[in-house]
């Protein structure tokens, strides 16, 4: 028995299930490749930007560097905080007590808003991987059940339980199960791996927020 022949001879329902599983698998692998590249780029850019942030002597210099690190979440967070800082210092240009506790809280809110936006961007398409990992085994199982039902139906029609009668239906049922697992396993592995990377980036973002606020408080506070 050839796998392709079994697929061609399968029922319409099983063929549709196999098509759905193939689509899930293709989309899943496309997202895996895309997310792997995006998260790797975000992590590398964040390390480079953080190094510049810590070595620079002025926030204006860091703001200029953000143009080179647009893929870094830290760059977007810094821009949001720096923009709010400029707005507040211009509204109160006096050097003394230019950034008090209330204004520091406003800057902190800007940083948190930017952080949430970056987290949402990092988590894009992760839900599809989770859905693929949890749903496709059950879709494959449905195809398996349908194939077995078709095999028993053929036994009733032919009135023979020989291997020749039962084997094609059982085989196409197992193909559905295998394809469901083939779609689910990489999605689950990738989801957990990417989730770990995203958590590391989020931790870096939280530390950066605190570090940025400390610098603002030292330079512009009372």
Beta strands, then each sheet from edge to edge (+ up, - down):
end
